[in-house]
Amino acid sequence: MSAFKDIIATDIHRTFLNLDEFSDIHMVNGKQMLVQVDENEQIEREKRFNQNMDGLYTNQKLIYVAADEYGPLPKQGSMITFDGRKYMVADAINEGGVYSITLEANRA
């Protein structure tokens, strides 16, 4: 790995997923880990939520977790338990050691 990539890898925990800066502790699949929930994106998505005829809508969350803490990248369509609620993985991307995971659930 290059020196720059080493610095970026260190910054994942020191800055981006730091409890004192951007992240909070959440339960993901029964394991406590540092997670950054993208509240701004969540608000924008809720403005555009998919309203169904039966009164249900799709609730989405965008979370970021460290790849080394989470494990293998979750597959689209798999289920994740986040803070005691079940969500389906709508999308998951490895962004250089940080997973960007879009979670989706139907809510009434």
OpenMM code with the backbone's topology and positions (N, CA, C; nanometers):
from openmm import Vec3, app, unit

residues = "MET SER ALA PHE LYS ASP ILE ILE ALA THR ASP ILE HIS ARG THR PHE LEU ASN LEU ASP GLU PHE SER ASP ILE HIS MET VAL ASN GLY LYS GLN MET LEU VAL GLN VAL ASP GLU ASN GLU GLN ILE GLU ARG GLU LYS ARG PHE ASN GLN ASN MET ASP GLY LEU TYR THR ASN GLN LYS LEU ILE TYR VAL ALA ALA ASP GLU TYR GLY PRO LEU PRO LYS GLN GLY SER MET ILE THR PHE ASP GLY ARG LYS TYR MET VAL ALA ASP ALA ILE ASN GLU GLY GLY VAL TYR SER ILE THR LEU GLU ALA ASN ARG ALA".split()
positions = [
    Vec3(0.0843, -0.1173, 0.0000),
    Vec3(0.0000, 0.0000, 0.0000),
    Vec3(0.0891, 0.1241, 0.0000),
    Vec3(0.0438, 0.2296, -0.0668),
    Vec3(0.1204, 0.3531, -0.0703),
    Vec3(0.1034, 0.4293, 0.0607),
    Vec3(0.1930, 0.5252, 0.0831),
    Vec3(0.1859, 0.6062, 0.2053),
    Vec3(0.0522, 0.6804, 0.2133),
    Vec3(0.0029, 0.7295, 0.1001),
    Vec3(-0.1248, 0.8002, 0.0991),
    Vec3(-0.2387, 0.7071, 0.1390),
    Vec3(-0.2402, 0.5856, 0.0852),
    Vec3(-0.3450, 0.4889, 0.1198),
    Vec3(-0.3367, 0.4498, 0.2670),
    Vec3(-0.2164, 0.4433, 0.3219),
    Vec3(-0.2007, 0.4154, 0.4649),
    Vec3(-0.2621, 0.5269, 0.5490),
    Vec3(-0.2417, 0.6507, 0.5065),
    Vec3(-0.2971, 0.7657, 0.5781),
    Vec3(-0.4499, 0.7616, 0.5729),
    Vec3(-0.5041, 0.7324, 0.4560),
    Vec3(-0.6496, 0.7235, 0.4409),
    Vec3(-0.7049, 0.6132, 0.5300),
    Vec3(-0.6409, 0.4974, 0.5332),
    Vec3(-0.6869, 0.3860, 0.6175),
    Vec3(-0.6875, 0.4253, 0.7653),
    Vec3(-0.5858, 0.4976, 0.8083),
    Vec3(-0.5790, 0.5440, 0.9468),
    Vec3(-0.6887, 0.6464, 0.9750),
    Vec3(-0.7167, 0.7325, 0.8792),
    Vec3(-0.8194, 0.8349, 0.8966),
    Vec3(-0.9598, 0.7776, 0.9106),
    Vec3(-0.9832, 0.6574, 0.8624),
    Vec3(-1.1155, 0.5960, 0.8755),
    Vec3(-1.1566, 0.5944, 1.0222),
    Vec3(-1.0672, 0.5492, 1.1091),
    Vec3(-1.1003, 0.5399, 1.2510),
    Vec3(-1.0679, 0.6670, 1.3285),
    Vec3(-0.9650, 0.7369, 1.2902),
    Vec3(-0.9260, 0.8584, 1.3635),
    Vec3(-1.0191, 0.9758, 1.3384),
    Vec3(-1.0754, 0.9828, 1.2192),
    Vec3(-1.1548, 1.0999, 1.1833),
    Vec3(-1.2977, 1.0635, 1.1451),
    Vec3(-1.3131, 0.9937, 1.0347),
    Vec3(-1.4452, 0.9720, 0.9773),
    Vec3(-1.5362, 0.8906, 1.0693),
    Vec3(-1.4875, 0.7810, 1.1219),
    Vec3(-1.5665, 0.6965, 1.2121),
    Vec3(-1.5150, 0.7103, 1.3547),
    Vec3(-1.5012, 0.8329, 1.3982),
    Vec3(-1.4527, 0.8647, 1.5318),
    Vec3(-1.5724, 0.8995, 1.6196),
    Vec3(-1.5819, 0.8373, 1.7360),
    Vec3(-1.6937, 0.8586, 1.8275),
    Vec3(-1.7053, 1.0051, 1.8706),
    Vec3(-1.5940, 1.0747, 1.8801),
    Vec3(-1.5963, 1.2145, 1.9215),
    Vec3(-1.6250, 1.3114, 1.8069),
    Vec3(-1.6288, 1.2630, 1.6857),
    Vec3(-1.6466, 1.3513, 1.5709),
    Vec3(-1.7799, 1.3265, 1.4990),
    Vec3(-1.7868, 1.2225, 1.4176),
    Vec3(-1.9006, 1.2032, 1.3283),
    Vec3(-1.9870, 1.0812, 1.3603),
    Vec3(-1.9379, 0.9875, 1.4364),
    Vec3(-2.0056, 0.8591, 1.4520),
    Vec3(-2.0659, 0.8390, 1.5893),
    Vec3(-2.1549, 0.7415, 1.5973),
    Vec3(-2.2161, 0.6985, 1.7219),
    Vec3(-2.2107, 0.5461, 1.7261),
    Vec3(-2.2283, 0.4922, 1.8446),
    Vec3(-2.2316, 0.3471, 1.8584),
    Vec3(-2.3734, 0.2991, 1.8303),
    Vec3(-2.3833, 0.2015, 1.7411),
    Vec3(-2.5119, 0.1408, 1.7057),
    Vec3(-2.4949, -0.0110, 1.7090),
    Vec3(-2.6074, -0.0800, 1.7187),
    Vec3(-2.6076, -0.2261, 1.7106),
    Vec3(-2.6345, -0.2658, 1.5657),
    Vec3(-2.5406, -0.3387, 1.5069),
    Vec3(-2.5553, -0.3867, 1.3704),
    Vec3(-2.5386, -0.5381, 1.3735),
    Vec3(-2.6444, -0.6074, 1.3400),
    Vec3(-2.6448, -0.7544, 1.3433),
    Vec3(-2.5981, -0.8078, 1.4783),
    Vec3(-2.6443, -0.7444, 1.5851),
    Vec3(-2.6135, -0.7894, 1.7202),
    Vec3(-2.4763, -0.7515, 1.7712),
    Vec3(-2.4034, -0.6696, 1.6957),
    Vec3(-2.2686, -0.6288, 1.7351),
    Vec3(-2.2625, -0.4764, 1.7449),
    Vec3(-2.2064, -0.4258, 1.8557),
    Vec3(-2.1877, -0.2815, 1.8682),
    Vec3(-2.0727, -0.2381, 1.7793),
    Vec3(-2.0953, -0.1306, 1.7042),
    Vec3(-1.9880, -0.0756, 1.6214),
    Vec3(-2.0136, 0.0719, 1.5958),
    Vec3(-1.9080, 0.1394, 1.5555),
    Vec3(-1.9192, 0.2804, 1.5200),
    Vec3(-1.9856, 0.2917, 1.3836),
    Vec3(-2.0892, 0.3749, 1.3777),
    Vec3(-2.1653, 0.3934, 1.2549),
    Vec3(-2.1898, 0.5424, 1.2369),
    Vec3(-2.1758, 0.5873, 1.1153),
    Vec3(-2.2179, 0.7228, 1.0826),
    Vec3(-2.3468, 0.7092, 1.0022),
    Vec3(-2.4543, 0.7700, 1.0530),
    Vec3(-2.5814, 0.7721, 0.9817),
    Vec3(-2.5877, 0.9050, 0.9085),
    Vec3(-2.6048, 0.9000, 0.7782),
    Vec3(-2.6101, 1.0217, 0.6976),
    Vec3(-2.7497, 1.0817, 0.7086),
    Vec3(-2.7670, 1.1692, 0.8068),
    Vec3(-2.8976, 1.2299, 0.8341),
    Vec3(-2.9446, 1.3194, 0.7200),
    Vec3(-2.8546, 1.3935, 0.6581),
    Vec3(-2.8944, 1.4830, 0.5490),
    Vec3(-2.9503, 1.4063, 0.4311),
    Vec3(-2.8842, 1.3000, 0.3936),
    Vec3(-2.9328, 1.2186, 0.2833),
    Vec3(-3.0640, 1.1513, 0.3214),
    Vec3(-3.0752, 1.1088, 0.4447),
    Vec3(-3.1981, 1.0448, 0.4906),
    Vec3(-3.3154, 1.1423, 0.4798),
    Vec3(-3.2961, 1.2669, 0.5195),
    Vec3(-3.4026, 1.3677, 0.5105),
    Vec3(-3.4443, 1.3882, 0.3650),
    Vec3(-3.3461, 1.3977, 0.2760),
    Vec3(-3.3771, 1.4153, 0.1335),
    Vec3(-3.4537, 1.2954, 0.0788),
    Vec3(-3.4147, 1.1772, 0.1214),
    Vec3(-3.4842, 1.0573, 0.0740),
    Vec3(-3.6261, 1.0504, 0.1286),
    Vec3(-3.6448, 1.0922, 0.2529),
    Vec3(-3.7794, 1.0899, 0.3102),
    Vec3(-3.8710, 1.1890, 0.2390),
    Vec3(-3.8159, 1.2975, 0.1881),
    Vec3(-3.8962, 1.3919, 0.1106),
    Vec3(-3.9467, 1.3269, -0.0179),
    Vec3(-3.8682, 1.2323, -0.0690),
    Vec3(-3.9018, 1.1669, -0.1948),
    Vec3(-3.9544, 1.0249, -0.1729),
    Vec3(-3.9971, 0.9926, -0.0483),
    Vec3(-4.0340, 0.8550, -0.0171),
    Vec3(-4.1378, 0.8028, -0.1148),
    Vec3(-4.1374, 0.6692, -0.1269),
    Vec3(-4.2290, 0.6012, -0.2177),
    Vec3(-4.3587, 0.5709, -0.1451),
    Vec3(-4.4614, 0.6457, -0.1704),
    Vec3(-4.5916, 0.6228, -0.1079),
    Vec3(-4.6655, 0.5193, -0.1915),
    Vec3(-4.7075, 0.4143, -0.1252),
    Vec3(-4.7836, 0.3098, -0.1926),
    Vec3(-4.9320, 0.3330, -0.1704),
    Vec3(-5.0130, 0.2711, -0.2486),
    Vec3(-5.1576, 0.2862, -0.2384),
    Vec3(-5.2114, 0.2355, -0.1054),
    Vec3(-5.1425, 0.1385, -0.0442),
    Vec3(-5.1939, 0.0787, 0.0786),
    Vec3(-5.1491, 0.1534, 0.2045),
    Vec3(-5.0881, 0.2690, 0.1906),
    Vec3(-5.0478, 0.3482, 0.3063),
    Vec3(-4.9101, 0.3140, 0.3595),
    Vec3(-4.8395, 0.2235, 0.2948),
    Vec3(-4.7033, 0.1913, 0.3348),
    Vec3(-4.6055, 0.2793, 0.2581),
    Vec3(-4.4910, 0.3060, 0.3208),
    Vec3(-4.3864, 0.3769, 0.2494),
    Vec3(-4.2523, 0.3122, 0.2797),
    Vec3(-4.1568, 0.3393, 0.1962),
    Vec3(-4.0235, 0.2827, 0.2124),
    Vec3(-3.9393, 0.3787, 0.2948),
    Vec3(-3.8908, 0.3306, 0.4089),
    Vec3(-3.8032, 0.4075, 0.4964),
    Vec3(-3.6600, 0.3682, 0.4613),
    Vec3(-3.5763, 0.4651, 0.4300),
    Vec3(-3.4380, 0.4363, 0.3951),
    Vec3(-3.3429, 0.5042, 0.4921),
    Vec3(-3.2314, 0.4370, 0.5167),
    Vec3(-3.1214, 0.4918, 0.5947),
    Vec3(-2.9936, 0.4689, 0.5160),
    Vec3(-2.9060, 0.5665, 0.5219),
    Vec3(-2.7737, 0.5523, 0.4627),
    Vec3(-2.6750, 0.5513, 0.5773),
    Vec3(-2.6020, 0.4409, 0.5918),
    Vec3(-2.5054, 0.4298, 0.7006),
    Vec3(-2.3665, 0.4032, 0.6443),
    Vec3(-2.2673, 0.4425, 0.7229),
    Vec3(-2.1270, 0.4167, 0.6902),
    Vec3(-2.0652, 0.3401, 0.8058),
    Vec3(-1.9956, 0.2311, 0.7741),
    Vec3(-1.9272, 0.1506, 0.8749),
    Vec3(-1.7880, 0.1151, 0.8221),
    Vec3(-1.6953, 0.0899, 0.9139),
    Vec3(-1.5606, 0.0476, 0.8737),
    Vec3(-1.5675, -0.0962, 0.8236),
    Vec3(-1.5084, -0.1206, 0.7093),
    Vec3(-1.5085, -0.2549, 0.6512),
    Vec3(-1.4428, -0.3558, 0.7444),
    Vec3(-1.3330, -0.3159, 0.8094),
    Vec3(-1.2624, -0.4090, 0.8969),
    Vec3(-1.3415, -0.4415, 1.0232),
    Vec3(-1.4351, -0.3572, 1.0597),
    Vec3(-1.5183, -0.3811, 1.1764),
    Vec3(-1.6441, -0.4606, 1.1393),
    Vec3(-1.6977, -0.4347, 1.0201),
    Vec3(-1.8221, -0.4972, 0.9772),
    Vec3(-1.8028, -0.6410, 0.9309),
    Vec3(-1.7019, -0.6627, 0.8474),
    Vec3(-1.6813, -0.7942, 0.7862),
    Vec3(-1.7046, -0.7852, 0.6367),
    Vec3(-1.7414, -0.8971, 0.5724),
    Vec3(-1.7632, -0.8941, 0.4275),
    Vec3(-1.8748, -0.7971, 0.3877),
    Vec3(-1.8580, -0.7343, 0.2739),
    Vec3(-1.9570, -0.6407, 0.2210),
    Vec3(-2.0909, -0.7124, 0.2059),
    Vec3(-2.1987, -0.6563, 0.2656),
    Vec3(-2.3283, -0.7246, 0.2542),
    Vec3(-2.3794, -0.7207, 0.1099),
    Vec3(-2.4512, -0.8236, 0.0727),
    Vec3(-2.5051, -0.8328, -0.0622),
    Vec3(-2.6390, -0.7611, -0.0708),
    Vec3(-2.6648, -0.7052, -0.1875),
    Vec3(-2.7930, -0.6408, -0.2119),
    Vec3(-2.9036, -0.7433, -0.1915),
    Vec3(-3.0075, -0.7052, -0.1175),
    Vec3(-3.1194, -0.7947, -0.0899),
    Vec3(-3.1063, -0.8719, 0.0399),
    Vec3(-2.9871, -0.8695, 0.1002),
    Vec3(-2.9696, -0.9394, 0.2276),
    Vec3(-3.0325, -0.8567, 0.3396),
    Vec3(-3.0529, -0.9197, 0.4537),
    Vec3(-3.1159, -0.8528, 0.5676),
    Vec3(-3.0111, -0.8136, 0.6713),
    Vec3(-3.0309, -0.6959, 0.7307),
    Vec3(-2.9455, -0.6443, 0.8376),
    Vec3(-3.0370, -0.5997, 0.9507),
    Vec3(-2.9948, -0.6273, 1.0731),
    Vec3(-3.0641, -0.5731, 1.1889),
    Vec3(-2.9855, -0.4522, 1.2360),
    Vec3(-3.0508, -0.3362, 1.2358),
    Vec3(-2.9879, -0.2108, 1.2752),
    Vec3(-3.0672, -0.1532, 1.3915),
    Vec3(-3.0029, -0.1445, 1.5068),
    Vec3(-3.0672, -0.0942, 1.6284),
    Vec3(-3.2011, -0.1628, 1.6556),
    Vec3(-3.2018, -0.2943, 1.6385),
    Vec3(-3.3195, -0.3748, 1.6718),
    Vec3(-3.4260, -0.3829, 1.5645),
    Vec3(-3.4069, -0.3152, 1.4516),
    Vec3(-3.5042, -0.3203, 1.3421),
    Vec3(-3.4423, -0.3883, 1.2215),
    Vec3(-3.5239, -0.4646, 1.1513),
    Vec3(-3.4760, -0.5358, 1.0323),
    Vec3(-3.4895, -0.4468, 0.9091),
    Vec3(-3.3828, -0.4466, 0.8296),
    Vec3(-3.3786, -0.3720, 0.7049),
    Vec3(-3.3228, -0.4622, 0.5950),
    Vec3(-3.3627, -0.4336, 0.4720),
    Vec3(-3.3044, -0.4993, 0.3561),
    Vec3(-3.1944, -0.4090, 0.3008),
    Vec3(-3.0857, -0.4680, 0.2562),
    Vec3(-2.9772, -0.3912, 0.1948),
    Vec3(-3.0192, -0.3573, 0.0521),
    Vec3(-3.0423, -0.2279, 0.0272),
    Vec3(-3.0783, -0.1821, -0.1068),
    Vec3(-2.9535, -0.1636, -0.1922),
    Vec3(-2.8427, -0.1273, -0.1262),
    Vec3(-2.7182, -0.1023, -0.1977),
    Vec3(-2.6042, -0.1041, -0.0970),
    Vec3(-2.4888, -0.1518, -0.1364),
    Vec3(-2.3704, -0.1516, -0.0502),
    Vec3(-2.2466, -0.1350, -0.1376),
    Vec3(-2.1626, -0.0393, -0.1000),
    Vec3(-2.0422, -0.0082, -0.1774),
    Vec3(-1.9239, 0.0017, -0.0820),
    Vec3(-1.8108, -0.0549, -0.1215),
    Vec3(-1.6872, -0.0394, -0.0457),
    Vec3(-1.6172, 0.0852, -0.0982),
    Vec3(-1.6130, 0.1872, -0.0161),
    Vec3(-1.5516, 0.3139, -0.0550),
    Vec3(-1.4154, 0.3280, 0.0126),
    Vec3(-1.3225, 0.2433, -0.0250),
    Vec3(-1.1866, 0.2517, 0.0270),
    Vec3(-1.1750, 0.2170, 0.1741),
    Vec3(-1.2416, 0.1114, 0.2162),
    Vec3(-1.2336, 0.0682, 0.3550),
    Vec3(-1.3518, 0.1117, 0.4405),
    Vec3(-1.4411, 0.1907, 0.3827),
    Vec3(-1.5650, 0.2301, 0.4492),
    Vec3(-1.6800, 0.1803, 0.3628),
    Vec3(-1.7727, 0.1072, 0.4256),
    Vec3(-1.8901, 0.0617, 0.3528),
    Vec3(-1.9990, 0.1681, 0.3603),
    Vec3(-2.0527, 0.2025, 0.2471),
    Vec3(-2.1710, 0.2864, 0.2362),
    Vec3(-2.2867, 0.1910, 0.2096),
    Vec3(-2.3781, 0.1798, 0.3082),
    Vec3(-2.4857, 0.0812, 0.2991),
    Vec3(-2.6199, 0.1537, 0.3047),
    Vec3(-2.7004, 0.1333, 0.2029),
    Vec3(-2.8355, 0.1879, 0.2010),
    Vec3(-2.9298, 0.0793, 0.2502),
    Vec3(-2.9992, 0.1111, 0.3596),
    Vec3(-3.0946, 0.0181, 0.4206),
    Vec3(-3.2360, 0.0623, 0.3873),
    Vec3(-3.3251, -0.0353, 0.3718),
    Vec3(-3.4611, -0.0050, 0.3324),
    Vec3(-3.5581, -0.0936, 0.4083),
    Vec3(-3.6714, -0.0351, 0.4510),
    Vec3(-3.7756, -0.1117, 0.5171),
    Vec3(-3.9106, -0.0483, 0.4885),
    Vec3(-4.0128, -0.1306, 0.4769),
    Vec3(-4.1481, -0.0792, 0.4603),
    Vec3(-4.2026, -0.0418, 0.5968),
    Vec3(-4.2641, 0.0734, 0.6061),
    Vec3(-4.3229, 0.1219, 0.7304),
    Vec3(-4.4645, 0.1679, 0.7016),
    Vec3(-4.5491, 0.1596, 0.8012),
    Vec3(-4.6877, 0.2042, 0.7856),
    Vec3(-4.6990, 0.3497, 0.8246),
] * unit.nanometer
topology = app.Topology()
chain = topology.addChain("A")
for resn in residues:
    res = topology.addResidue(resn, chain)
    for name in ("N", "CA", "C"):
        topology.addAtom(name, app.Element.getBySymbol(name[0]), res)
